[in-house]
Amino acid sequence: MKFKPKPHEQQEVPLTLKGRLQVIDGDVVHQHTVEVLQALHTDMGVGVQKVLSYLQTCLSIESDDAGVVRVDLVFPCPEGFQGRDREKDARKLLAQPVKEKKGKDGKPLPPRVLAEPRYTNEYRLVAVEKCEAGEKPNLRFRLFERYTYAVESGKEKKQTIRMAHTCVPANTFHALLQSWMRVSLDFLSKPFRGGVLRKCAEQINSYIELLAKGEKQKPSFPSISERDPTVKKATWLSALERVAKNTDGFSYQTARELYPAEYTEDDPKGKRLINVDHDWRIVMAGPTPGRFPAFTTLSNSVVVFRREYEKGRRRRYYAMIPVFEGVSPESVMGMRMNEPRHFWWQKHREEFHALKAWTDAVLPVGNTAVVIPISYSRQNSATKRLETLLENGEWQVRIASISETHLPEKHIRHSNEKRMWKQVDAGGKEGAQQVWRNPSKKLPSSRTEWWLKLSLAKVVEPVLRDNVLGIHFETDDVIRWCVMNRQKEILDTGVLEGNPILDAGLQGQARHEGEQRRYRNTKGRGSADELKRKTYEVTRSVLELLEVFNANLAFESISWVEKGGPDSTQNKKFSLWNFSALPATLRWLALREIDPAVPTVSETPDFRTEHTCPKCGACRRSGQTRENADTVRNNDSLLCRKCDFNDVISPEAKAHLVTSEGVDRAEALRK
């Protein structure tokens, strides 16, 4: 059984860093690099299709009337490499003793954990099955298993049988595929093969979880449609020709017949006719296969270098991407290895120095990689952030990915062109007008951008403070806060007046609806960036309070919000005020921005803040009904049957409760 670290124990803080690659689609100078990146993304899709097709034949699903019982992955034992006998290794894993489960700090384990199936190995290898003479034995891995356990409830200790299931984690599934399955991916760069297996593991896991939820979901196996551009286009042209020559008409079905769980009998939308002709679906899918983002799970594969040239007067950052490493010379990517323009950096090796996030990394000796500049200048905040985070040595790279982004129409011109003043002769009088000009002919307007994304992690060890800052979230005023010391003496209270996050959302929605009424194109006009910026502004105000009062963090955990309201304005408030983004950002930045890191000692459920009596502390317990509960909600007020309190709970009282529970939790962590 795995335990989450305590708030004051060592833990990892994640961060995603983005850098735009200086490649422009359509430019002759960069076209060869664009073609390589496009080929890499296409090969990722072909690899995912190939692995998923193989896994589909290896899955063994056992079901009963209650649903899926178990899902196994069965495939032949792979050939040994470097003199290893893989069958012998598999039997060693099966012969290992089953680890005994123990509760932390000597506490007894709950019935659900005790009943959970146990395995002799992390891969969940359960059997080595013999086959016919001369054939390799099959390996059986248990991906999913359902089990039952008994719980006691009520004063009579009545036992109830419940069902639960265990599913292999995505990381373990990825390691299983990488260690035991052999599917030829020699057309793809070796560092990116792990990314293909990771993507397949995530999709199979999602498919199994949907199967376990019941038949109403009716999940289909992850798409294994053709992703080879040549084959895809030929298939599309053949289907297009058959559609053009079709004189018999198409087959139609109603939406209710195709999706019975989504449409009731009285829903008029269920009568819509949908074309179910196979060729028609191929034509509508288009001739171009979808491309997966290319990513690698090896932290030292994609490396960012700092290049200092012209006697140190110029500095720029470059990304080294090993797109040719281990590829077959006969593959599409292998045939691009003969292009000398990919390897201009070989003549300037002494100018490149790896950042501290990659220890002792150097440029490869052979022609196995492309080196692409990161287009931000040193004056840009993103480049300063990249330089700060990757040069201090604290952040380590976990996953690197290269993704392709298609720009909306309104951003194509603004990306490279600038508004300039031009002198004109207007009827014999000198004047000026503004025109759009491209300052560099080497930077044409582009519809596509390429991004390097680095998933970083930093190990921090939070330190418990003497005080606790408790936060209660509201709609009109975003935060009500209270600070207490270890003796639960209130040091200070306050409120962050107004709700800039909600205001920005309402303004963005009103602007969006207004543009729709004027029949304007609203594509790409979302207010997500504005909401994110406002969230960070509020969060940094709380971080200042944490530093001023030297306090731990405790906040209210919102799990349910009343969606109904007397008018549309209140309904919009409930829909737009994101009660999860702000707490998650608070918890994350408290660990990342403050040194030493500030722990989140407690998260008080909103059920307790809404049902706890501020006078005597009584709270409605689990299993109590409205008739025998200690406290009962009556619209906005609370009735306490122990002390006869019957009034509205003030926001200050809710903030005091959150802070008080944070103090109790912090004291328990110190013991």
RAZILIN-V387692 format. One record per run of one state. SS is the DSSP state (A for helix, B for strand, O for the rest). FROM is the first residue (numbers start at 1). TO is the last residue. If there is no record, write none. Layout:
# RAZILIN-V387692
{{SS	FROM	TO} {SS	FROM	TO}}
This chain:
# RAZILIN-V387692
{{O	1	9} {B	10	21} {O	22	27} {A	28	58} {B	59	64} {O	65	66} {B	67	76} {O	77	85} {A	86	95} {O	96	103} {A	104	106} {O	107	110} {A	111	115} {O	116	124} {B	125	129} {O	130	137} {B	138	153} {O	154	157} {B	158	167} {O	168	169} {A	170	180} {O	181	189} {A	190	212} {O	213	228} {A	229	244} {O	245	251} {B	252	254} {A	255	258} {O	259	267} {A	268	271} {O	272	272} {B	273	275} {O	276	277} {A	278	285} {O	286	293} {B	294	296} {O	297	302} {B	303	309} {O	310	313} {B	314	321} {O	322	331} {A	332	338} {O	339	339} {A	340	351} {B	352	354} {O	355	369} {B	370	374} {O	375	380} {A	381	391} {O	392	395} {B	396	406} {O	407	408} {A	409	412} {O	413	416} {B	417	426} {O	427	428} {B	429	438} {O	439	447} {B	448	461} {O	462	466} {B	467	473} {O	474	478} {B	479	484} {O	485	489} {B	490	496} {O	497	499} {A	500	517} {O	518	527} {A	528	549} {O	550	550} {B	551	557} {O	558	567} {A	568	576} {O	577	580} {A	581	592} {O	593	599} {B	600	605} {A	606	611} {B	612	612} {O	613	618} {B	619	619} {O	620	630} {B	631	634} {O	635	636} {B	637	640} {O	641	645} {B	646	648} {O	649	650} {A	651	670} {O	671	671}}
